[in-house]
C-alpha cells in the first residue's frame, strides 16, 4: 500500500491517530521503532536541529524539504510535514507540494500566517486575510498528483481575531477542499470541542497540537478523541527530551572528565549499532561480495 493511502486511512480510522514529531532521521527511527503508525515533522524541530534557531521562518523551502526527504527515506511509516506559509505565492506552493510528493511524504499542511511566520504558540503572530490564503490552499490541492496525498489547512487566527474568526476560517478552508483542518493554539477543552463541532458540518477531520508548556491543554489522546479530533501531533517533545539528555551527558563529562557514570543512561555501542540498522546493512553487503 502507498504511504499516502495508508496515512489517509489512518486519519479516517475510528481511533485517533497519535503522531509524534521527529526532527531528523535519527529521531524518526526512534519514533518508528517505538511503534507509532505515522510520524510528523515540522519547522519547530527542524529549525533547532538544522540551524540551532527558533521557529521564526528562517528555514528555506529546499532546506526543509530536503530534510523531509531524508526522514522519509529513514523510515517505513508515513511522514506528514509542515511547509509553513508555502514559501511565497501560489507558484511557490505548487512547487513545494510537488517536491514533497517527490520526496516520498504522505501529506503536508499549509498555514495562514504572514511571512515570516512564528511558532503557533509564540507571541507576535499575524495572519493574512482568509481571501488571500484560499488561492494558496486551492493551488496546493490542484498541484498534487496523488489524490491520496493529504493536504491540511492550518489557521493561526484564534490568537489574533478570536474563536469565532478561527471557526469561520476552519469552515471556509474545509469547504474549499482541505483534507484536514488544524486550528492552532486554542485555550480550553470547550473551545476544542467548538472547533470540531464546526468542522463536523463539513465532515472534515481535524488535528490537535500538544505542545508541552504551550497554550493548549495537554490532554490524553482518549480525551482528544472524545472532543472530536481525528489526529493529535506532538511537535516539540522529542526535541525537548533530546536537548535535556545531551545537557545531562555534557554536564557529567564537564564535571567528572569522563562519561563513565552516565553509561546507564545511554545506549551501548552495540545497542546503537543495532538501532541504526547496521547489522542489516552488513548482511546486505554480503549479497554483492
Secondary structure, DSSP 8 states (H G I E B T S, - for coil): --HHHHHHHHHHSSS-EEEEEESSHHHHHHHHHTT-SEEEE-HHHHIIIIIS--SSS-S-HHHHHHHHHHHHHH-SSEEEEE-TT-SSSHHHHHHHHHHHHHTT-SEEEEE-B-SS---TTSSS--B--HHHHHHHHHHHHHH-SSTTSEEEEEE-THHHH-HHHHHHHHHHHHHTT-SEEEETT--SHHHHHHHHHHHHTTT-EEEEE--TTSSS----HHHHHHTT-SEEEE-SHHHHHHHHHHHHHHHHHHHHS-SGGGGGGS--HHHHHHHTTHHHHHHHHHTT-
